[in-house]
Amino acid sequence: MASHHIRFLAFATVAFSGLFETALANAYRGNLRAVAMGKMSAEDLRATVLEEVLGALGNNSRVTDKRLTAIKEALEPTFSSMPKNEYGNLEDAAARYVLHRLFVQRHAMYIRGLDAGSVVSMTTAEVLEEHIPTFVLSLFEERMKNHGLGLHEMTVLAATLEHLIHDEAVSRLQVVYQGYEISQDARLNEFELQRMIHTYMAMFVTGQLNFDSTTVASAAQRVQDSYPGWKDTKKFVNQVTSEVMASKVSDPDFTPGNFSFRAATQIVEEIGERYGRWQNSECMDLKELLMNIEDHESGRVLLKEFYRSALGGNWQFTEKEDYLRETGVLDDAYRPKEPAVVIPNYVNAPSNCLASSSIYQVCCINECEALMGPIEQQLGAHEATTDRILDVVSNLASSTTPAPRKLSQDLRDRLEEIASHHQGTVPLHGRLFAQWLHHAYPRECPYPHEAGTKNPMTADQWLQEKKTTISSSKDEIRSYVEQAETAEGSESATPTATAEAPKLPWSSAEELIARHVHKKPKGSSWVRKVAFCIAAVSGLIAIFHTVSDSFASLGRGSKQGSSLLPCVGKQHAC
């Protein structure tokens, strides 16, 4: 299985990208029509390689012309708005950003290794590095060093990742079937199919693998007991299942009372496609709770109100002050001596992500990225004048900001300040414009901290590093609120509720995602990491089968009382 995926990676990322035909012929001698390739046009080469890729992947491949076209169309607006090198391609940081935006847009997935603070496990990857053919890595790096990544290369890399996500889901479903000691050739009735799908979903949201037919019932019960959103999750799963069945009435694999493994695969695949956006409703509920105690319309909640809300029943708001500060959620400059929780930074914090896959995380959707889409599309360039930006943004509504609107003079002045920093135009993909968007949409756009000043961590990472949980005890929260109330009473100033809203903080430090000059890009560390990640996933998929082969002994050796982390909504509160 691992070699199968590596072969696909080699085909897709090297050949499909139109790298040097000679290198391709040497790399895949005997597999591709090497003699004819030297005379092919770029388009003919891509078509030939796609044919070989589809043959290698079999009939269940998701890499089709239709899918590649859809991916390319989704990539194009952001790709077009990014600064290019002299070859019209993207440098590594820009390419990573564009792919990140694609997966959030299409699937609400945060791919590991594409985010700025990559969480790819290099320990695992280094172990698996020897399984990746040297020429694949060298050609990747040569391509990045000399040319960068074009739209076609990025399209195929995205399709590769989508295919591996699909294969991982299938492997997880195979483990479920094995856990119930049901053959993949068996046909299931509606009740049996529902049991498979629900168990699959329990594995998906908790990461559980260590159960078999003797422990699966207790494992499912633990999910129900520890995760308050499980009932709604099952409703979502049942709805998706019904809709897929309704769309497959003429498919023999979906014959009522006689469902095949392929049918179950298509259902879990569709669940994975939709789950990220469905679970985001919990994030919007979280945002609404914070807005109910917001300080003016600043996109901020004073920490004392945050904790007071926890004492009032909002159990989600229990993170320790030092955790909030270190991860970039607290604003200490907004009000002197009164730290404030920045709403979009909190909602998009790592503690609200799910470790649901070895390839990606399901996190709250960053609403600012949805706002960037139409800005990029309408401006059609990586930089623009202040007048053009003001025209677009004044007519761009968010979930809490109506449009059209008249932008404040302060916003206009800040944008002019950015333009003067860049010889008259404003780069769209830099820290200063992100900060400006935070001022324009303080409830949707996170405040962009300067690189290296904050350290985003999940609850588990915090526990490992600090040897303590991220949650405050009820006594600690009550003590903080009481001290804040005492300080309030001793001050003669006007109470916070009626005070004039302070201005949001502003820093003049600029950091661009990609250089805005035509020069050859340096390095390709992220491509190497993604390649490592793909190899690691291929190995994990192979491990799934190994687990299946020795499943009974593995499951019976598991601890019945193991905790189920993370859970949907609040990782640290399960």
Buried (B, 14 or more C-beta within 10 A) or exposed (E): BBEBBBBBBBBBBBBBBBBEBEBBBEBBEEBBEBEEBEEBEEEEBBEBBBEBBBEBBEEEBBBEEEBBEBBBEBBBBBBBBBBBBEBEBBBBBBBBBBBBBBBBBBBBBBBBBBBEEBBBBBEBBEBBBEEBBEBBBEBBBBBBBEBBBBBBBBBBBBBBBBBBBBBBBBBBBBBBBBBBEBEBEEBBEEEBBBBBBBBBBBBBBBBBBBBBBEBBEEBBEBBEEBBBBBEBBBEBBEEBBEEBBEEBEEBEBBBEEBBBBBBBBBBBBBBBBBBBEBBBEBBBEBBEBBBEBBBEEBBBBBBBBBBBBBBEEBBBBBBBBBBBBBBBBBBEBBBEEBBBBBBBBBBBBBBBBBBBBBBBBBBBBBBBBBBBBBBBBBBEBBBBBBEBBBBBBBEBEBEBBEEEEEBEEEBBEBBBBBBEBBEEBBBBBBBBBBBBBBBBBBBBBBBBBEEEEBBBBBBBBBBEEBEEBBBBEEEBBBEBBEEBEEEEEEEEEEEBEEEEEBEBBBBEEBEBBBBBEEEEBEEBBBBBBBBBBBBBBBBBBBBBBEBBEEBBEBBEEBEEEEEBBBBBBBBBBB
